[in-house]
Amino acid sequence: MRRDAKTLAARLRARLLRLPGASTLVEVQRRYVEIRGNALAASITLYFFLALFAVTVLAIALLGFLSADGAHLARTLPSQLGLSGSAAKLVHDAVDTARRSRRVATVVGLVSFAWTGTNLGIVIGDAYNAAWAVDRRGVVDRLVAVAWLAGAAVCIGVGALATAAWGLLPDVFAPLVIVVSLATDIALFAWMSWILPNRRVPVRGLLRSALVGGTALEALKLIGAYVVPRLVSHASAVYGAIGVVFALLAWLLVFGRLVVYVAIIEADDCERRHGERVVDVEGPALPAAAAPGQG
């Protein structure tokens, strides 16, 4: 009985592998496990969350400047974000505190964002380096992460401005918002995979994986636009502020795994088109074998 089940499973696996693209998916998943993709995705999630925290501090500092003459913004912002309960109180207190200490919050936010943002760039580079089986560059990675952070900020800013501009147009132009957002996502992945890893690949070699990553990220953003706000609203009412954190971390964890998978897809695609990777393996020096009659 057990032997029949194994035979049936082997036949089913063989048939599945004959499907178009199935062997590629199996190889990508095998390499994901090989490079410990879950650990890499968790690192990306952690530093992304910390970077968002730093951005939040900066945003709160900005809100502090905007509400410097009164506490009206602190009272209305929680309801506009769909928060209630302890989460709403947390946002109210944060904005009200920022109104009184906005200069200190600005400095803390800038320093925190510079540090956590570059750390995020380094761990994303680690995911690509693991997929390509190459090492870090050391201190150079921090400087490269600074350049990546600046370029990513420009891409996100351009995408946000374009989206805001299209939002002023009639509804018939609404699909163009998705096109602009998708182009921004693809540019982000292409920039990320070009500058962060310790390897060089022609730009055309990055476009396929960037297209996959950008499309998946856009789908993730569209899903998140409907799911995350509902999760945040429900979680904030039931579990308070900690529920909001869990809802956000769940979305970030999916994003972290997406980055790792895109890195593996890029490496696998380049190897299929240009040849297999070559890995140098170092071993201990062994004494030469003694000649016959000696010893």
Secondary structure as GFF3:
##gff-version 3
##sequence-region A 1 295
A	DSSP	alpha_helix	2	17	.	.	.	ID=ss1
A	DSSP	alpha_helix	22	34	.	.	.	ID=ss2
A	DSSP	alpha_helix	37	66	.	.	.	ID=ss3
A	DSSP	alpha_helix	72	80	.	.	.	ID=ss4
A	DSSP	alpha_helix	85	100	.	.	.	ID=ss5
A	DSSP	alpha_helix	102	132	.	.	.	ID=ss6
A	DSSP	alpha_helix	140	167	.	.	.	ID=ss7
A	DSSP	three_ten_helix	171	173	.	.	.	ID=ss8
A	DSSP	alpha_helix	174	195	.	.	.	ID=ss9
A	DSSP	alpha_helix	203	238	.	.	.	ID=ss10
A	DSSP	alpha_helix	241	274	.	.	.	ID=ss11
###
